[in-house]
Amino acid sequence: MKLFIIAAVLALAAAAPSSYKPEYKAPEITIVSQSDVRNVDGSGAWSYGGSDGTTRDESYAQKQISSPSSYGKDAYGKDTYEKESGAGHTNKGNSYWVSPEGQRFTLTWAADEAGFQPKGEHLPVAPVHIPFDGKGFKIY
C-alpha cells in the first residue's frame, strides 16, 4: 500500500505543469566571415567571425622538436640527457567573444614544445611560490 501511495505521488508530481520559463533566449548568430588555408608543408591557418562579434583565428605548423629519450633513462637505468628529434605540431591563435552579460573576453594562446600557454585578463593567475626551509622561514 505504501508503495502504491509513493508511486501515485510521484506520478502526480511528474504530471504537474512545469513553471519553468527560460529567462535568456540566445540570439541567432550567423557566420559573417570564414577562411581556411592549408599548405603542402603541413602548416595552415583558419578563422571565422560571427554576427555577434565573436572571432577566432588560429595558425599551425609542423616543427622539428626534441624530447628526452626513453623517459630520461638509458637501458641500464642511468639518467641520460640525450635528446631525440621528431616532428611536432605548433599552434597559436586568439579568440574574442562577449558574454550574455556584456563582458568582453579575449584569449590568446600558443601550444608548442613548451606546452599550452593561454593568456587573458579573465584567467586566474597562480600565486608566486615563496620557498621555505621547512621551519617556517623564507629562503631568499
N, C-alpha and C positions, 0 to 999 in steps of 0.2 A: 504494500500500500504506500509506504514511504517513497519507494522508487517511482511509483506512478505519479505521486504529487510533485516530486522533483522534476520528472520528465515533463509534466504539464506546465510547471512554472518556466522551465527553460524554453518550451515551445512558445509560450506567450511572449517571453522576452525577445525571442528571435523574430516573432511575427509583428512586434510593435513597430510603428513607423519611426524611422530614424529622424532625429532632429539635427543631424549634421548638415551644415551649409558651408560650402567652401568659401573662405573669405578672399582668397587670392586666385585670380584667373590668369594663367600665363598668357602673355601676348603672343600673337602669331609672329614668328620670326622667319624671314627668308634670307637665303644666301645671296648677297649682292656682288661679291667678287670671289674668285677662286683661281688658283694657279697650281700647277703640278709639273715640275721639271725633273726628269730622270736622265742621268748621264750614263754613258757606257762604263765609266770607271767606278761605278757604284755610288757616286755622290748624287746629290739632288736637293731639291727644296720644294716645299709646298706651303700654301697659305690659303686662308679664307677670311671673309668678312661678313658679318651678319647685319641685318637691317636694324638691330638694336645697338649697334656699335661694337659688338663683340668681334675681336680679331684673334687670329692665331697664325704665327709664322714659325716654320721650322726648317732647318737645313741639316743635312747629314753627309758624312763622307766615310770612306774606308781609310784606315790608318794602320801603319805598322806600329805595333806596341810591343813592349817586352814585359814579361811576367816572371816571377820566381819559378824555377824549375822544381818539379816533384815536391811541391809544398814546402820548399826551402830545405829539404833534406836529400842527401845522396843515398845510394843503396846501402851504405854502412851506418846510416843514422847520423852522419856528420852534417852540420849546417853548411850549406853552400850558397854563395851569393851570385852564382852564375844566372844569367837571365836567358829565357827562351824568347824567341821572337815569333810573332804571329800577327795575323790581320785582326783588326778590331773595328768597331763602329763608333763613330763620334756623332753626337747630336748637339745642337744648340738652337734655342728659339725663345719666343716670348708669346704671352697671351695677355689679352686685355678684356675685361668684362665689367659690367655694372650689376650689382646685386638688386633684388626687388626693392630694397630699402633705399636705393640710390647711391650706395657706396661704390667707389671706383677701385678696381683691383688691377694691378699689373704684376705679372710674374715672368721673370726671365730665368733661363736655366742653361746649363751646359752638362753634358754627360760624356765623359771620356775615360782615360785610364785612371784619373783621379776620383772617379765615381760620379754620382749625381749631385749637382750643386745648384739648388734653387735659390733665387734671390727675389725678395719682395717685401714691401713695407708691412704687409699684413702677416708675414710669417714670424713665429716666435724666435727669439734669439737665445741660444743656450747660455747659461751663466758662465762666467770666466772661472776656470779651475784655479784655485789657490792651493798649492801643495802644502801639506802639513807633515810634521815629523813623527806623527803618531802620539805625541804627548800634548797636542793642542797648540803647538807653536807654529807660526808660519815660517816657511823656508823661503828666503829671498835669494 
